[in-house]
Amino acid sequence: MATYLINHLRIPGDIPNEAGLSYLEQVEATVAPYGGRWLAQGVGDVVEGAWPGAVVLMEFPDNAAAKAWYGSAAYQQILPLRVHNAISDLILIDSLADGFTVKAFAEDVRRKLADV
């Protein structure tokens, strides 16, 4: 099951500094061995609420691969370039099972509430 990395990214001044650019130049090489790939990156069109900054959306083959990449020596070596020069809220979330519907999810919640 694929796992997605979502990074709500805020860069002071909206333009990466030298350290941020160095991070960008190196990060792809750390991701490749774990099957990670970028799906979306940039400033989105906010249609509700507030979303200052940009988003980075990546896909990994599974949760283990995503965590192995994040904890890898190669990534940990460049991680300070990002965390000291940008503000990030970063999460991993697994993809949904085939056939998932929000209606079925709501029905399952209703069943569980009735059993309480």
Secondary structure as a PSIPRED ss2 file (coil, helix, strand):
# PSIPRED VFORMAT (PSIPRED V4.0)

   1 M C   1.000  0.000  0.000
   2 A C   1.000  0.000  0.000
   3 T E   0.000  0.000  1.000
   4 Y E   0.000  0.000  1.000
   5 L E   0.000  0.000  1.000
   6 I E   0.000  0.000  1.000
   7 N E   0.000  0.000  1.000
   8 H E   0.000  0.000  1.000
   9 L E   0.000  0.000  1.000
  10 R E   0.000  0.000  1.000
  11 I C   1.000  0.000  0.000
  12 P H   0.000  1.000  0.000
  13 G H   0.000  1.000  0.000
  14 D H   0.000  1.000  0.000
  15 I C   1.000  0.000  0.000
  16 P C   1.000  0.000  0.000
  17 N C   1.000  0.000  0.000
  18 E H   0.000  1.000  0.000
  19 A H   0.000  1.000  0.000
  20 G H   0.000  1.000  0.000
  21 L H   0.000  1.000  0.000
  22 S H   0.000  1.000  0.000
  23 Y H   0.000  1.000  0.000
  24 L H   0.000  1.000  0.000
  25 E H   0.000  1.000  0.000
  26 Q H   0.000  1.000  0.000
  27 V H   0.000  1.000  0.000
  28 E H   0.000  1.000  0.000
  29 A H   0.000  1.000  0.000
  30 T H   0.000  1.000  0.000
  31 V H   0.000  1.000  0.000
  32 A H   0.000  1.000  0.000
  33 P H   0.000  1.000  0.000
  34 Y H   0.000  1.000  0.000
  35 G C   1.000  0.000  0.000
  36 G C   1.000  0.000  0.000
  37 R E   0.000  0.000  1.000
  38 W E   0.000  0.000  1.000
  39 L E   0.000  0.000  1.000
  40 A E   0.000  0.000  1.000
  41 Q E   0.000  0.000  1.000
  42 G E   0.000  0.000  1.000
  43 V C   1.000  0.000  0.000
  44 G C   1.000  0.000  0.000
  45 D C   1.000  0.000  0.000
  46 V C   1.000  0.000  0.000
  47 V C   1.000  0.000  0.000
  48 E C   1.000  0.000  0.000
  49 G C   1.000  0.000  0.000
  50 A C   1.000  0.000  0.000
  51 W C   1.000  0.000  0.000
  52 P C   1.000  0.000  0.000
  53 G C   1.000  0.000  0.000
  54 A E   0.000  0.000  1.000
  55 V E   0.000  0.000  1.000
  56 V E   0.000  0.000  1.000
  57 L E   0.000  0.000  1.000
  58 M E   0.000  0.000  1.000
  59 E E   0.000  0.000  1.000
  60 F E   0.000  0.000  1.000
  61 P C   1.000  0.000  0.000
  62 D C   1.000  0.000  0.000
  63 N H   0.000  1.000  0.000
  64 A H   0.000  1.000  0.000
  65 A H   0.000  1.000  0.000
  66 A H   0.000  1.000  0.000
  67 K H   0.000  1.000  0.000
  68 A H   0.000  1.000  0.000
  69 W H   0.000  1.000  0.000
  70 Y H   0.000  1.000  0.000
  71 G H   0.000  1.000  0.000
  72 S C   1.000  0.000  0.000
  73 A H   0.000  1.000  0.000
  74 A H   0.000  1.000  0.000
  75 Y H   0.000  1.000  0.000
  76 Q H   0.000  1.000  0.000
  77 Q H   0.000  1.000  0.000
  78 I H   0.000  1.000  0.000
  79 L H   0.000  1.000  0.000
  80 P H   0.000  1.000  0.000
  81 L H   0.000  1.000  0.000
  82 R H   0.000  1.000  0.000
  83 V H   0.000  1.000  0.000
  84 H C   1.000  0.000  0.000
  85 N C   1.000  0.000  0.000
  86 A C   1.000  0.000  0.000
  87 I E   0.000  0.000  1.000
  88 S E   0.000  0.000  1.000
  89 D E   0.000  0.000  1.000
  90 L E   0.000  0.000  1.000
  91 I E   0.000  0.000  1.000
  92 L E   0.000  0.000  1.000
  93 I E   0.000  0.000  1.000
  94 D E   0.000  0.000  1.000
  95 S C   1.000  0.000  0.000
  96 L C   1.000  0.000  0.000
  97 A C   1.000  0.000  0.000
  98 D C   1.000  0.000  0.000
  99 G C   1.000  0.000  0.000
 100 F C   1.000  0.000  0.000
 101 T C   1.000  0.000  0.000
 102 V H   0.000  1.000  0.000
 103 K H   0.000  1.000  0.000
 104 A H   0.000  1.000  0.000
 105 F H   0.000  1.000  0.000
 106 A H   0.000  1.000  0.000
 107 E H   0.000  1.000  0.000
 108 D H   0.000  1.000  0.000
 109 V H   0.000  1.000  0.000
 110 R H   0.000  1.000  0.000
 111 R H   0.000  1.000  0.000
 112 K H   0.000  1.000  0.000
 113 L H   0.000  1.000  0.000
 114 A H   0.000  1.000  0.000
 115 D H   0.000  1.000  0.000
 116 V C   1.000  0.000  0.000
